[in-house]
């Protein structure tokens, strides 16, 4: 099973996700607390720093999370 982090912009609603194992590529440890991660993020769409994040386990039998457009 693969752990991912879903991120939602609280201003415009843009959504994205990143694999927990991809965090080192942006200079963070895989076990970085979400509060630390969210303080470093800004929305790609509107530039807001107001985001929320949660971890989830990607289940191959469940449908994937699809970002809201």
C-alpha positions in Angstrom: 0.0 0.0 0.0 1.2 3.5 -0.8 0.6 6.5 1.4 -0.3 9.8 -0.3 -0.9 13.3 1.0 -4.0 15.1 -0.4 -3.8 18.9 -0.4 -6.8 21.2 -0.8 -6.7 25.0 -1.2 -9.2 26.6 1.2 -9.4 29.7 -1.0 -10.2 28.4 -4.5 -10.8 24.7 -3.9 -7.9 23.4 -6.1 -6.8 19.9 -5.1 -3.6 17.9 -5.6 -1.8 15.0 -4.0 1.8 13.9 -3.5 3.2 10.5 -2.6 4.7 10.5 0.9 7.8 8.9 -0.5 8.2 12.0 -2.8 8.6 14.4 0.1 12.5 14.0 0.1 12.5 15.5 -3.4 11.2 18.8 -1.9 13.6 18.7 1.0 11.4 17.1 3.6 11.5 13.7 5.5 8.8 11.2 4.7 7.5 11.5 8.2 7.3 15.3 8.2 4.2 16.4 10.2 1.5 17.8 8.0 1.5 21.1 9.9 5.1 21.7 8.7 4.2 20.7 5.2 1.2 23.0 4.9 3.2 26.0 6.2 5.5 25.5 3.1 2.8 25.2 0.5 1.0 27.7 -1.7 -1.7 27.0 -4.2 -0.5 26.6 -7.8 -3.8 28.1 -9.0 -4.4 31.2 -6.9 -1.2 31.6 -4.8 -3.0 31.3 -1.5 -1.1 29.8 1.5 -4.4 28.7 3.1 -4.3 24.9 2.5 -5.3 21.8 4.3 -3.7 18.3 4.0 -4.4 14.8 5.1 -2.6 11.5 4.6 -4.4 8.5 3.1 -3.5 5.0 2.1 -4.0 4.4 -1.6 -5.9 1.2 -2.0 -5.6 -0.5 -5.4 -9.2 -1.8 -5.1 -10.7 1.7 -4.4 -11.1 4.4 -7.0 -8.4 7.0 -6.9 -8.9 10.5 -5.4 -9.6 12.8 -8.3 -8.7 16.5 -7.9 -11.6 18.9 -8.2 -11.2 21.0 -11.3 
